[in-house]
Amino acid sequence: MTTVYGIKTCDTIRKTLAWLKQNDVTFHFHDYRVDGIDKKKLEQWSSKLGWEILLNKKSTTWRSISPQQQSAVTNKKSAVAILLENPTLIKRPVIESGSNLLVGFDEEKLEEMFG
């Protein structure tokens, strides 16, 4: 089963979902704003990919938090804590398919994963 994690209103999510539909990939969409995200999942992703990959420092949410909060994110534990508090800081999409995990929209990597 493939799960796409993100926010329904995100343009990158829309592009990803359209690509998956065009390529007949069956998936479940998990919206952080509706469904939330749990600590265990964030820790799994961080262990597999590194917390730096998950944290979207280009987001509006990142710019809206204080410089003190930003500078406090220095390791997996602090990153998971801020991502739990602010799921919109998670880079989008996160695509889980079996043991495969992909962050961000990359058509070439999607083709590798599902082609």
C-alpha positions, -999 to 999 in steps of 0.1 A, spaced: 0 0 0 12 35 -9 5 64 14 11 100 4 15 124 34 10 161 30 -16 189 30 -44 189 5 -40 226 -4 -3 222 -13 6 226 -50 33 200 -48 8 176 -33 -16 183 -61 11 176 -86 21 144 -69 -14 131 -66 -21 139 -103 11 120 -113 1 90 -93 -34 90 -108 -20 94 -143 3 64 -137 -25 42 -122 -8 40 -87 -33 32 -60 -27 53 -29 -41 66 3 -37 103 11 -29 113 47 -35 149 54 -15 163 83 -41 189 91 -69 163 93 -52 131 103 -22 145 122 11 127 125 25 106 153 59 107 169 67 71 160 63 78 123 85 109 124 112 90 143 110 62 117 114 86 88 141 106 106 161 74 112 158 63 76 163 96 59 178 120 84 157 147 101 173 174 79 156 160 48 122 162 65 124 197 79 113 223 54 133 254 62 119 272 31 83 270 44 61 299 56 58 281 89 96 280 94 98 317 88 70 324 112 86 307 142 111 326 164 148 326 157 152 310 191 130 281 181 148 277 148 182 276 164 170 250 189 165 225 162 199 208 163 192 170 163 167 143 157 149 148 190 144 185 187 134 182 150 108 156 158 94 178 186 90 208 163 76 187 135 50 172 159 41 207 170 40 221 134 33 193 109 34 220 81 71 220 86 74 185 71 87 187 35 60 175 11 51 150 0 64 121 20 55 90 0 57 56 17 54 25 -5 64 -8 12 99 -2 25 105 27 0 103 63 13 105 94 -9 104 130 1 95 158 -23 82 156 -59 108 141 -82 93 126 -114 124 105 -121 123 90 -86 86 84 -88 91 65 -120 119 44 -103 96 37 -74 64 29 -94 76 23 -130 
